[in-house]
């Protein structure tokens, strides 16, 4: 009976493991808050131009965060200049004020795709992903860390 339990437990652990990122980093935000002019940047080296990549960003917030959403200015730059730039909104709490995201207690981590779908890069090289808060306040309190993950999407059997 015990060995069956161990085999089941090991199977669950292996099944819960997802793909490993080729890049993942977090930048802590000042204890005073995320200043409106403060850019959070991540430099990622892309070598494989035939692969597709899923880019996700992470935000860790605590109970001091005063809003149910966040607006961000986002951009991707290469040595040729800005490749992509936009403003995006993301929801951090539901209509009842309950925090979304993963975590226990007051610290929650939310993860969103940087852009819907997958990205492909036409040229290999260094790409800089930049995020800036766009909430119309000088200091955005309650944000603890900003992160970025890059996942290389493996080809499926049918080539998609």
VMD Tcl script that draws the C-alpha trace (Angstrom):
set ca {
  {0.00 0.00 0.00}
  {2.80 2.39 0.92}
  {4.66 1.77 -2.35}
  {1.47 2.48 -4.35}
  {1.12 5.79 -2.53}
  {4.75 6.72 -3.26}
  {4.35 5.87 -6.96}
  {1.15 7.95 -7.15}
  {2.82 10.84 -5.33}
  {5.87 10.73 -7.65}
  {3.56 10.68 -10.70}
  {1.68 13.73 -9.47}
  {4.94 15.61 -8.87}
  {6.24 14.81 -12.35}
  {2.96 15.74 -14.01}
  {2.82 19.09 -12.20}
  {6.22 20.18 -13.51}
  {5.87 22.52 -16.46}
  {8.45 23.60 -18.98}
  {11.49 25.38 -17.62}
  {12.06 28.97 -18.69}
  {15.14 29.80 -20.75}
  {15.15 33.09 -18.85}
  {13.50 34.14 -15.61}
  {14.31 37.07 -13.34}
  {12.65 39.27 -10.75}
  {13.43 42.88 -9.86}
  {12.44 44.11 -6.39}
  {10.55 47.40 -6.22}
  {11.56 50.07 -3.71}
  {9.88 49.85 -0.31}
  {8.66 53.42 -0.96}
  {6.69 52.22 -3.99}
  {7.08 51.93 -7.73}
  {7.90 55.46 -8.89}
  {6.08 56.52 -12.06}
  {9.35 57.21 -13.93}
  {11.07 54.00 -12.80}
  {11.60 51.49 -15.60}
  {11.98 47.78 -14.91}
  {14.06 46.19 -17.67}
  {15.13 42.67 -18.52}
  {17.81 41.83 -21.08}
  {17.20 38.52 -22.85}
  {19.50 36.88 -25.39}
  {17.56 35.20 -28.22}
  {19.56 32.74 -30.33}
  {16.94 30.64 -32.12}
  {14.95 32.64 -34.69}
  {12.99 29.59 -35.84}
  {11.49 28.90 -32.42}
  {8.37 30.41 -30.91}
  {8.58 31.93 -27.44}
  {6.00 32.53 -24.76}
  {6.85 35.65 -22.78}
  {5.17 36.11 -19.40}
  {5.54 38.79 -16.80}
  {4.95 38.46 -13.08}
  {3.81 40.95 -10.48}
  {4.00 40.34 -6.75}
  {1.79 42.62 -4.68}
  {0.79 42.81 -1.05}
  {-2.23 44.20 0.82}
  {-0.86 47.75 0.62}
  {-1.76 47.85 -3.08}
  {-4.70 50.28 -3.32}
  {-6.26 49.32 -6.66}
  {-7.95 46.32 -8.25}
  {-6.02 46.68 -11.51}
  {-2.78 47.99 -12.94}
  {-1.93 49.83 -16.14}
  {1.52 49.35 -17.63}
  {3.59 50.79 -20.43}
  {5.37 47.84 -22.08}
  {8.03 47.69 -24.73}
  {10.50 45.36 -26.42}
  {13.65 46.84 -27.92}
  {16.58 45.45 -29.86}
  {19.72 47.01 -31.29}
  {17.48 48.24 -34.14}
  {15.20 50.19 -31.79}
  {11.69 49.64 -30.41}
  {10.18 46.41 -31.79}
  {6.90 46.55 -29.84}
  {5.27 49.07 -27.51}
  {1.83 49.41 -25.94}
  {-0.19 50.19 -22.82}
  {-1.96 47.30 -21.10}
  {-4.34 46.83 -18.18}
  {-4.40 43.80 -15.89}
  {-6.80 42.84 -13.10}
  {-5.37 42.11 -9.63}
  {-8.60 41.74 -7.60}
  {-12.12 40.55 -8.30}
  {-15.27 42.67 -7.95}
  {-15.43 41.86 -4.22}
  {-11.85 42.98 -3.55}
  {-10.42 39.47 -3.26}
  {-6.85 39.31 -4.56}
  {-6.27 37.16 -7.60}
  {-3.04 35.30 -8.21}
  {-1.13 32.64 -6.35}
  {0.15 32.85 -2.82}
  {-0.78 32.50 0.81}
  {-1.43 35.46 3.04}
  {-0.96 39.03 1.86}
  {1.61 38.35 -0.89}
  {0.12 37.38 -4.27}
  {1.88 36.63 -7.54}
  {0.03 37.23 -10.80}
  {1.32 36.02 -14.16}
  {0.18 37.27 -17.56}
  {1.40 36.82 -21.12}
  {3.49 39.77 -22.27}
  {1.53 39.64 -25.51}
  {-1.26 37.25 -26.55}
  {0.03 34.22 -28.38}
  {3.63 33.40 -29.05}
  {6.43 35.63 -30.25}
  {8.99 34.88 -32.90}
  {12.12 36.94 -33.31}
  {13.37 37.68 -36.82}
  {16.95 38.21 -35.71}
  {19.05 36.71 -32.97}
  {20.52 39.07 -30.41}
  {19.76 40.90 -27.20}
  {16.19 42.07 -26.56}
  {15.26 44.41 -23.72}
  {11.78 44.02 -22.22}
  {10.70 47.10 -20.27}
  {7.76 47.73 -17.95}
  {6.68 51.02 -16.38}
  {3.67 51.61 -14.17}
  {1.06 53.89 -15.75}
  {-1.33 54.44 -12.84}
  {-1.19 58.27 -12.68}
  {0.29 58.28 -9.18}
  {3.85 59.22 -8.31}
  {4.44 56.16 -6.12}
  {2.50 52.93 -6.53}
  {2.55 51.23 -3.12}
  {2.16 47.52 -2.53}
  {4.10 46.21 -5.53}
  {7.02 44.12 -4.27}
  {8.58 42.50 -7.36}
  {8.30 42.56 -11.14}
  {9.44 39.50 -13.07}
  {9.82 38.20 -16.60}
  {9.87 34.63 -17.88}
  {10.76 33.45 -21.38}
  {9.74 29.97 -22.47}
  {10.87 28.35 -25.68}
  {7.96 26.51 -27.24}
  {8.97 23.08 -28.46}
  {7.68 21.97 -31.85}
  {4.82 19.49 -31.79}
  {4.70 16.38 -33.96}
  {2.63 18.10 -36.65}
  {5.12 20.99 -36.86}
  {2.93 23.63 -35.17}
}
mol new
graphics top color blue
foreach p $ca { graphics top sphere $p radius 0.5 }
foreach p [lrange $ca 0 end-1] q [lrange $ca 1 end] { graphics top cylinder $p $q radius 0.2 }
display resetview
